[in-house]
Amino acid sequence: MKIIQLREKLRLEPLISEAHVRDLLTLLTPVANLMGQSVQDKRYPKQIDEAMFQADFQSFLRSNTVIGSELEVQGEIAGGKVDLSFRGIKIELKSERSKRLLPDDCKKFAEQAASYAVGAGHRIALLCVLDCSPKTTPPFPVADGLTIITIESGTSPVYVVSCLFQGGLARPSDLSR
């Protein structure tokens, strides 16, 4: 449901083409699956750095038959190095190992992702943040980690779809002790 809500919001934006919305949805389906695996299967039980997260993320998306070879490892753009790209949609990855994050905390990374989108002539980008800090509280619902962050950039906004992955989760039985 959350992906459909995001789709409806982006479709109302006149500067975002229907093709870019469709490509973003193609990308979000497996990314949301990976977000679910991070909680349901404890895919990220220990602290990992951004390079390890990128390697796992890239491998996961490459194994998806719809995305596969169209996933590109990017170089320099807009004065920085973007992590990945899919049909022109820039994907920025981050890993937080020391402090628990909530969805609003991803805003601090959004301007970087927006810069890459604008540098490529687009109005949307994908930001994926792994919070693998050790947890002593239960996870929040996976869908709550999927948000749109609007970055005002001069004359028109850039939309960064943010996906917060939850790692470093406590065992449920540890929460009752």
C-alpha positions as CSV (number, residue, x, y, z in Angstrom):
1,M,0.0,0.0,0.0
2,K,2.8,2.4,0.9
3,I,4.4,2.1,-2.6
4,I,1.0,2.8,-4.2
5,Q,0.6,5.9,-2.0
6,L,4.1,7.1,-3.1
7,R,3.2,6.5,-6.7
8,E,0.1,8.5,-6.5
9,K,2.0,11.4,-4.9
10,L,4.7,11.4,-7.6
11,R,2.1,11.1,-10.4
12,L,0.7,14.5,-9.3
13,E,4.1,16.2,-9.9
14,P,4.1,17.8,-13.4
15,L,7.9,17.7,-13.7
16,I,8.2,14.0,-13.2
17,S,7.6,11.9,-16.2
18,E,5.4,8.8,-16.1
19,A,8.4,6.8,-17.4
20,H,10.5,7.8,-14.4
21,V,7.6,7.0,-12.0
22,R,7.3,3.6,-13.6
23,D,11.1,3.0,-13.4
24,L,11.1,4.0,-9.7
25,L,8.3,1.5,-9.0
26,T,10.2,-1.2,-10.8
27,L,13.1,-0.4,-8.4
28,L,11.0,0.0,-5.3
29,T,9.4,-3.4,-5.4
30,P,12.6,-5.4,-4.7
31,V,14.0,-2.7,-2.5
32,A,10.9,-2.9,-0.3
33,N,11.3,-6.7,-0.3
34,L,14.9,-6.2,1.0
35,M,13.6,-3.8,3.6
36,G,11.2,-6.5,4.8
37,Q,14.0,-9.1,4.9
38,S,16.1,-6.8,7.0
39,V,13.4,-7.1,9.8
40,Q,11.8,-10.4,9.2
41,D,14.9,-12.4,8.5
42,K,17.4,-10.2,10.4
43,R,19.4,-9.9,7.2
44,Y,21.8,-7.3,8.8
45,P,22.4,-8.6,12.3
46,K,25.8,-6.9,12.8
47,Q,27.3,-3.5,12.0
48,I,28.5,-3.2,8.4
49,D,30.0,-0.3,6.6
50,E,28.6,1.4,3.5
51,A,30.8,-0.6,1.1
52,M,29.5,-3.9,2.5
53,F,25.9,-2.7,2.3
54,Q,26.4,-1.6,-1.3
55,A,27.8,-5.0,-2.2
56,D,24.9,-6.8,-0.7
57,F,22.3,-4.3,-2.1
58,Q,23.9,-4.5,-5.6
59,S,24.0,-8.3,-5.5
60,F,20.4,-8.5,-4.4
61,L,19.2,-6.1,-7.2
62,R,21.3,-7.8,-9.9
63,S,19.6,-11.1,-9.0
64,N,16.2,-9.6,-9.9
65,T,15.4,-10.5,-13.5
66,V,13.7,-7.1,-14.2
67,I,16.6,-5.0,-12.9
68,G,19.6,-7.3,-13.4
69,S,22.0,-5.9,-16.0
70,E,20.4,-2.5,-16.1
71,L,21.7,-1.7,-12.6
72,E,24.8,0.5,-13.1
73,V,27.7,1.2,-10.8
74,Q,28.2,4.9,-11.3
75,G,31.1,7.3,-11.3
76,E,31.3,11.0,-10.8
77,I,28.3,13.3,-11.2
78,A,27.6,16.8,-9.9
79,G,31.0,16.8,-8.2
80,G,30.6,13.6,-6.3
81,K,30.5,9.8,-6.6
82,V,27.0,8.3,-6.9
83,D,26.6,4.7,-5.8
84,L,24.3,3.1,-8.2
85,S,21.8,4.0,-11.0
86,F,18.9,2.3,-12.6
87,R,17.5,3.7,-15.9
88,G,18.8,7.1,-14.9
89,I,17.4,7.0,-11.3
90,K,20.3,7.7,-9.0
91,I,20.6,5.5,-5.9
92,E,22.5,6.7,-2.9
93,L,23.4,4.3,-0.1
94,K,24.4,5.0,3.5
95,S,25.1,2.9,6.6
96,E,24.7,4.2,10.2
97,R,26.5,2.0,12.8
98,S,26.4,4.0,16.0
99,K,23.0,5.7,16.4
100,R,19.5,4.5,16.0
101,L,17.7,6.2,13.2
102,L,14.0,6.9,12.6
103,P,12.6,7.7,9.1
104,D,12.9,11.5,9.7
105,D,16.6,11.1,10.4
106,C,17.2,10.2,6.7
107,K,16.6,13.9,5.8
108,K,20.2,14.7,6.6
109,F,21.3,12.5,3.7
110,A,18.6,13.6,1.2
111,E,20.3,16.7,-0.3
112,Q,23.2,14.5,-1.5
113,A,20.9,12.2,-3.3
114,A,19.0,15.2,-4.7
115,S,22.2,16.7,-6.0
116,Y,22.9,13.6,-8.0
117,A,19.4,13.5,-9.5
118,V,19.7,17.2,-10.6
119,G,23.2,16.6,-12.0
120,A,21.7,13.9,-14.2
121,G,18.7,16.1,-15.2
122,H,16.1,14.3,-13.1
123,R,13.7,15.2,-10.3
124,I,13.7,11.9,-8.4
125,A,16.3,9.9,-6.6
126,L,16.4,6.9,-4.3
127,L,18.1,7.0,-0.9
128,C,18.6,3.7,1.0
129,V,19.9,4.0,4.6
130,L,20.9,1.0,6.7
131,D,20.6,1.5,10.4
132,C,22.7,-1.4,11.7
133,S,23.3,0.1,15.2
134,P,22.7,-2.3,18.1
135,K,19.0,-2.1,19.2
136,T,17.4,-2.5,22.6
137,T,13.9,-1.7,21.4
138,P,11.6,-3.5,18.9
139,P,11.6,-2.4,15.2
140,F,9.1,-0.1,13.7
141,P,6.7,-1.3,10.9
142,V,8.7,-1.7,7.7
143,A,6.3,0.5,5.6
144,D,7.0,3.4,8.0
145,G,10.6,3.4,6.7
146,L,9.5,4.3,3.2
147,T,9.0,8.1,2.8
148,I,9.3,10.9,0.3
149,I,11.6,13.8,1.2
150,T,11.0,17.0,-0.8
151,I,14.2,19.1,-1.4
152,E,13.5,22.6,-2.6
153,S,16.2,23.4,-5.1
154,G,15.6,26.9,-6.5
155,T,12.6,27.0,-8.8
156,S,11.3,23.5,-8.4
157,P,11.5,20.6,-6.0
158,V,13.4,17.3,-6.2
159,Y,11.9,14.2,-4.6
160,V,14.0,11.8,-2.8
161,V,12.4,8.5,-2.0
162,S,13.9,7.3,1.3
163,C,14.1,3.7,2.4
164,L,15.3,3.0,6.0
165,F,16.6,-0.5,6.5
166,Q,16.6,-1.8,10.1
167,G,19.5,-3.9,11.1
168,G,21.2,-4.7,14.4
169,L,17.9,-5.9,15.8
170,A,17.5,-7.4,19.3
171,R,16.1,-10.8,19.6
172,P,12.5,-10.6,20.7
173,S,13.1,-12.7,23.8
174,D,15.9,-10.2,24.8
175,L,13.3,-7.4,24.9
176,S,11.4,-9.0,27.8
177,R,14.3,-9.4,30.1
